[in-house]
Amino acid sequence: MSADIVTAPAEVTSNRVPRRAGRSSRVNRTRFSTWAYIAPAFLLYGLFVIIPALHTVYISLFNWDGVTLATWAGFGNYESVFTSEALRGAIEHALVLILFFAGLPILLGLVLTAVLSRFRRPGMSLFRVIFFLPQIVPLVAVGITWRWMYNEDGAVNQILRAIGLGGITRAWLGDFNLALFAVGLIGTWALTGLCTMLFVSGAQKVEPNLYEAARLDGAGAIREFRAVTLPALRGEIAVALTVTTIAALASFDVIYVSTNGSPGNTTTVPGLLVYRLAFTDGQVGQASALAVTLTVLILIVVLIINRLVDAKDEQ
């Protein structure tokens, strides 16, 4: 009997060891296959995103015109960035554009979603395509088109004259007080469709029973949207707010094509200032410092948005 007691653990041990070894080998193979799948994408991302970003940070520590030998500047370029009046003005303009690139598109997208989700009729897919068309058109073409529309004889002034408002017509992109708002409306037109499609897709996941229950309780269209649809769109609103805010802070192509920062510097934004410093003024180091600063600013804004959304979800 003592022999049985002694040999039993040995048998159990001999049975379990191969099992653990087999499980460990399967886990190792799974990990290897996982890394094998993501390695090509990660390699490309590192080559074309991470390494250039680190190189930009390195260049920002030098005074360099892009041709001659660079000289060490340390954090001098960053000091110039934070003490520059032009930069402060450009950041202020970018913050104003957040209202037009993020605030208005999200508000209009919610209104259009409320209409499309409540009054469903045949042909609604056509309206969705029309709303999304601005996302298909290149932003350079959008800027050129709106620059023509804002001319003194452009479509905007022609419409105003046709409805009896000829007294307020002007060269909108040449007005020192209104040029930034006119450019902002271009962003509103371009991004409203994206926000609308995000919200419509989110509204489709809401259970129809919730709408029926709200209507049985006597909820009208506004109360139904506020109580049922809007809470379900919290994630989509966070995505739309993140994308549109980044578009406002990193805007370049529309402004470069439509106004190039004019009249004066009333429509100059950080992205356009980076371009001017690097390719016009030959201050590549300072342009890199400004680009790094803009990237950090965007990351901070995105982090704040995500924190606010997470805090709302916890409530």
Secondary structure, DSSP 8 states (H G I E B T S, - for coil): -HHHHHHHHHHHHHHHHHHHHHHHHHHHHHHHHHHHHHHHHHHHHIIIIIHHHHHHHHHTTEE--SSS--EE-TTHHHHHHHH-HHHHHHHHHHHHHHIIIIIHHHHHHHHHHHHHHHS--TTHHHHHHHHHHHHHS-HHHHHHHHHHHTSTTSHHHHHHHHTT-GGG---GGG-TTTHHHHHHHHHHHHHHHHHHHHHHHHHTTS-HHHHHHHHHTT--HHHHIIIIIHHHTHHHHHHHHHHHHHHHHT--HHHHHHTTT-STTTT--HHHHHHHHHHTS--HHHHHHHHHHHHHHHHHHHHHHHHHHHHHHH-
